[in-house]
Amino acid sequence: MRRLFISRAAQATRVTVKPAVLSVDDTGLASPLYRAVWRWHFFAGLICLPFLTLMAVTGALYLFNIEIESIVYRDLYYVTPASHATSLSPEQIVAKAVSPTDKPIRYVPPTGPDRSAEVGVSRQGQQLSVYLDPYTGRKLGELKDSSKLMQVVKQLHSLTIAGRLANYWIEIVAGWAIVLVVTGVFLWWPRGRTGGLVTVRSEPAKRLWWRDLHAVTGVFAAAVILFLAVTGMPWSAFWGQQFGALTNRLGIGLPVYVWGKTPQSTIPMSAQGTVPWTLSQATVPLSTATPTPSPIGLNQAVAQFAQLGLSSGYRINLPSDAQGVYTAMLFPQDVRQERVVHLDQYSGRPLIDVSYADYGIAGKATEWGVSLHTGKQFGRINQLIMLAGCLAIIALAVTSLVMWWKRRPKGQLGAPTRQPGKRIATTALGIAIALGLLYPLLGASMLVAASIEYLIALRGLAADH
């Protein structure tokens, strides 16, 4: 009898203590749906936050790519203006840049009287940028294109530095960032609470302080983080390619009539370096040789681009062979002034002249998203808003790590426990399915995660029996 009494007393103690623990850990919100969402939020963060942190750091740096490189490469980018001297012609500058084994592939005119000229060359399978004083032709130095600081930052940001497979993973991470935002806002939702919504309670020594800081930071930055994740998708290896092909077929990306007027090569525009996203899947047009072919030369091509009204700041890709073209690409701060012009290398005739106004509705929307994502469209204010989003992601990673460390049982992962047999609400399931259909790689990874969750549940049921 005494043993039975002790057993019943222990059971009663467990019944009263368990809700108290949940009240502390879950701030009184221990519904099956809440716990399921919290569990998915936890594991999504565990998997993705290291990569999201990398993307946030590199993205923050790239927002200020012009300012940073202007400081780092000042000796290459700037010259002392010559008061009475005139600049050398483009062809003279290119001639002074190349060595006997070099092949010139690109020319970038000076953007101001105190700026250098840039000549891109292909040398033993590598592409380099040679910088010259446009007044004297003196070489200021050269950089391997793939080793430029912001090119490395850009490759780290997309993980293309580790190969195409890693770029697929970044696409999955970006998809899970959307899941983190949606589930995070769900967990933050007041549900009758008044504390920890827009203010931080307690003190840094307590987990509650870190929990509130995490929640408040996340809800204030949710819109920017969601925007960064969605607008980053067009660059992704799988979704971006499929989305671009679909919008072009529908005529809402790059309408066929814009690009289909002249003979086309098999060389994609994306092979010519940085190009507008909407044009990345188009191919480079071909020059048509006359019976006695005589190329117009770079000097005349530059004059022709000026006559067509291209403003300062464009780069020119040079013809790669007898059928190649002169291609000028202009990427101004205002995306509406974006422009790409291809010239026949023999006649100097514009084969294709495409601007932002020629894009379809999806192309225009995507170009706006890309411009805002990179902090270009509205200058400093745009940079600072995107920077705030990047810093928020870093803060969320730090606070989540500290919060987890403070709540986890010693020697255990400390993941939110699941409630076997409880179904997730139809709304939550519908949102998950919709996201999975919109972003297939995310959907595939969600199926994998759900399968693992199901197997864990089966294992738990088997252990109970």
N, C-alpha and C positions, 0 to 999 in steps of 0.2 A: 504493500500500500504506500509506504514511504517513497519507494522508487517511482511508482506511478505518479505520485504527487509532484516529485521533482521533474519528471519528464514533461508533465502538463505545464508546469511553471516555466520550463525552458521554452516550450512551444509558444506560450503566451508572450514571453519576452521577445522572441523572434518576430512575432506578429506586430508588436508595438515598435520595435527598433527599426525594422525594415522601411516603413514609410518615412521615418525621421531621416534616414540616410538618403532616401530619394529626394526628400525635401531640400536637403543641403546640396546634393549633386545636381539636381534638375530644376532647382528654384521652384519646386512645387508643381512642375509640369511633367507628369509621368504617364501620360496617356500612351497607349500602344503606338499610335501614329507619331507622336512626338519622339518617342524613343527610337522608332524605326528611322525617322528622318535624321535624328541626332547621330545614329550609328553610321548612316551613309555619309553624313557630313564629316564625321570623324575619319573614316577610312579614305574618303576622297582627299581630305586635307593631308593625311599621312602619306599618301602616294604622290600627290601633286605639288604640295607646297615647296619642296626643294627646287623643283623645276620652275614653278611660278616665281620663286624668289630670284632665280637666275634670270628669268625673262624680265622681271621688274627692274633689276639692277642694270642689265644691258639696255633695256628700253629707256630707262631714265637717262643713261649716257647718250643714247642715239638721238634723243630729243634735241640735244644741243650739239649735234655732230658738226655743224658748220663752225660754231664758236670754238669747240674743242680743237678741231683740226687746224683752225686758223692760228691757234696758239702753238700747238705741237709742231706744225710744219711751217711756221712763220718764215723761216729762211728760204723755203721753197715757193711759197705762195706770194710773197711780196717783193717788190723791187723799188728802187729809187727812181721816180719819174725823171726822164731827161727833158730839160726845159726847152731845148731847141732841136732835139733830134726827133725823127719820125720812126715809127715802128717798122720793123722788117715785114715783108709780105708773108702770108701764111706759108707759101711754098719755100721761102728762104728759111723760115723758122724750122720747118719739118726737115729740110736738108741738113741743118746744123744739129738736129737732134739724133738722127739715125747714124748708126755705124754700118759698115759694109754688110754685116750679117743680119741687120735689123730689117723688119718689114713694118712700115708705118700703118697703123690701123685706126688711129683716132687723132683728131685735132680739136683742142678747146681754146678758143680765142680768149685773150685777157678780158676780164670783166670790168676793168677800170684802169686808169693810167698808172696806178701803183701795183698792178697785179701781173703775175707772170703768165706766160703761155704754157700750155701743157700739150705734149705729144705722146700718144700711146703707141708703143711698139711691141711687136712680137719678136722675141729673141730666144732661140733654142727651146721652143715649146712653152715659154713663159711670157706673160704680158706685163709690161712695165710702163710706168708714167715717167716721162722725162720733162723736167721743168726748166724753162729758159727765160732769160731776160729778153723781152720782145724788142728792145731797142738795140742791143748789141749782139744778141744770139748766144750769149754766154750761158753755158749749162750751169744751173744752180744745184742740180742733184737729180736723183731718180729714186723711185719707189716701186717695189713689186706690187702689182694691183692687189693680190690676195693678202698682202701683209700690211696694207694700210690700216691704221688703227680702227677706224669706224667700219671697215669691211670685216675685220675680225670680230668686232662687237656685234655686227649684224649677223654673222654666221653663228656666233654663240647664242644669240637671241632665238634663232630658228633651229639651232642644233644641226644645221647643214654641215657644220664643221666636222661632225661625226658621221656624215653620210645620210643618204635618203631615208633609210629605215628610222634613224633618230628623228628626222623631220616628221615622219608619220606619228611618232610618239608625242611630239610637241603638239600636233593637232589634237590628239586624244586629251592631252593635258589642258589645252584651251577649252575643249568641250566640257571637261570636268570642272573647270573654273566657273562655267555657267551654272553647273549643278551646285557648286559651293555657294554661289551668290543666292540662288533660289532657295536652297535649304537653309542658308544662313538667315535670310530675311524671315523665313517661316519660324525658325527657332527664336528669333528676336521678338516676334510679334507679341504685343503686350498681354493679351488674354486676361485682362483685369489687373495686371501688375502695374506699379507706378515707378519702381526703382530700376536703375540700370538700363533705362531706355535711351536717354540722351545725356545722362550724367554718370559719373563713375563713383561707386560707393566704396566704403572701407578704406584700406591702405595697402601699399605695395606688398607688404608681407603676407597678405591674405589672398587666397585664390579668387575670392569674389571680386577683388579689385581688377585682377587680370581678366576675369570673365567679362566684367562690364566694359573694360577698355577694348577688349576684342569685339564685343557686340556693337558698341557705339561706333568704333572705327569702321566696322564692316557695313553698318547700315548707312552711314553718311557717305561712304565711298562706293556703295553697291552699284549705283548707276554708271559711274566711270569705269569700274572694273568690268561690268557687264559689257559696256561699250568697247573696251579694249579687247575683250575676248572675242566678241562678234566680228569686229572690224579687222581683227587679225586673221580670221579664217580664210579670206580670199587668197592669202599667200601660202596656204597649207598645201601639202603635197597631193592629197587626195581630194578633199572637198573643194579646194580652190580650183583645181583643174576641171572637176565635174561641173561646178557652178559656172565657170567661164564658158565651157563648151555648151551648156544648156542655154545660157542667156544669149550667146551668139546665134545658136540655132533658132531661137525664138525672135531674134532681131531686136532684143532689148539690151544687149550688151554692146557689141560692135556690129551694126547692121551690115548685111552682106553687100549692099549696094555701095557702101563707102569704100570697101577694100577690094571689090572684085572687078575693077575696071581694066586692070593691066595684067600682063603675064606675071605669074608668081614663081618664086623659087621654092625649094623645100626647106629653106633655112628659117627657123622661127625667129620672130622678133626678140624673144627672150634670150637668144644667143648673142645679142648685141649689147649685153650689159643691162643696166637698169632701164626699164621701159615702163610706160604707163600700164597698169594692171589690165585695163580693157584691151590693150593691143598685144598682150603677151602671147596669145595663141595665134595671132596673125602671122603670115609669112612675109619675108622681104621680097619686094618686087624686083623685076629684072630690067636692066638696061637693054635697049635694042641697038645693036651695032649698025652703023651705016655701011654702004659698000666700001668706003674708005674711012674706017674708024679713026677718029682723032679726038681723044678725051679733052674735055674743056679745061681740066686741071683744077686744083684746089682754089687758086686765086679767084677764078671766075665763079666757082661754086659758092664761095663765101660772099661774093658780090651779088649773086643771084638770091641767096638766102636773105641778105639785107634788103634787096628789092622787094622780096615777098613780105617784108615787114616783121621778120623775127627779131625780137628784142635781145639785148645782151644777156648772156648766161647760158646759151645753148652749147651743146657739144656736137661735133660732126664725126660720124663713123665713115671711114674712107672705103671706096670700092675694094672688095677682096679679090676680085678677078675681072675678066673681060666683060662679064654680065652684071657685075656689082653696081651699086648705086651710092650716091652721097646721101647720107641720112643725117638730118639735123633734129635733135631732140631738145625741147625746151621744157624745164620743170620749174616754173616760178612758184613763189609762195602761194599765190592765188591759183587754185586748181582750174579755175575757169579760163585761165590764159595758157593752159597746157597745150602743146602743139608738137606734131611730128610731121616732117616733110621729107619725102624721098625725091631726089633729082636723078634723071637719066644722066649718066656720066659722059655721054657724047653730045647730046643736044642741050643739056641743062634744063630740059623741060620738067616741070613738077609732075611726077607720076602719081603720087598720092600726097595729099595735104590734109591731115586730119587734126581737128582740134576738139576740145571738150564739147563744143556745141553739136558735133556729129555723133556723139555716143547716144545709145538708147537709155531708157530710164534706169535700168539696172547698172549700166556702165557709169552713168553720172553719179548715182547713189554710192556705188562702190568707190569711185575716185574721191568723192567727198569724204567717205569714211577713212580711206587710206591717208588722205591729207590731214584730217583731224587726228588720227591715230599717231602720226609722226610729228604732230605739233607744228605743222606748217601754215595752216589756213589762216589763222587769226593771230599769227605772230607770238609775242611773249605770253599773252594771256592763255593762248592755246597750249603752249609749252608748259606753263605752270599748272594748269588743270590736269593735264596728262601726267605731269610729274607727281602731283598729289595722289593720283591713282596708283602710281608705281610705289610711292612711299607707303601708302596704305597697305598694299599687298605685303611689303616687307614687315610692317608693323603687325599685320594679322598673323604672319608666319611666326614671329617672335612671341607674341602673346599666346598663341595657341600652344606653342612648345612649352612655355612656362606654365600655363594653365594645366596642360596634361601632366607635366612633371609633378605638380603639386597635388594632383588628385589620384594619380595612379597608385595602386597597391604595390608594395615593394616586391620586385622580381616578376611583375606581371605587366601585360600590355596596357591594361586599364581601359579597354574599349567599352563603350556603353553596351550594357547587356541587352540581348534581344528577348522578346516575349514569344515563346513558341506558340503556334496555333493562331496568332493574331494576324488578321489581314491588313494590308495597307489600304488606306482609303482610295476609292475609285479616282478621285481628283488627282491625288499624288501619282497614281499609276498612269493616269492619262497624260500628265505632264512628262513623266519619264518616257513614255512611248513616243510622244510628240518630239521630244528632243532627240531621241534615238533615231527616228525616221529622218529628221532634218539633218542630223550629223551622223552618218552611218558608222564611222569609226568609234564615236562615242557610244552609239547604240550597241555595237559589238562588245565593247569593253564593259558596258552595263550588264549585258547578258552574262558575260564571264563572272562579273562580281556577284550577280544574283544567283548564279549556279553555285558558286563557292558558298554563299550564304545559305543556300538550300542544303548543301552537303553538310555544312556545320550543324544545321538544325537537325538533320537526320541522325548525325552522329550523337547529338545530345539526347535525342529520343531513345536511341539504342542504348546509350549509357544509363538512362533512367530505368530501362527495363532489364 
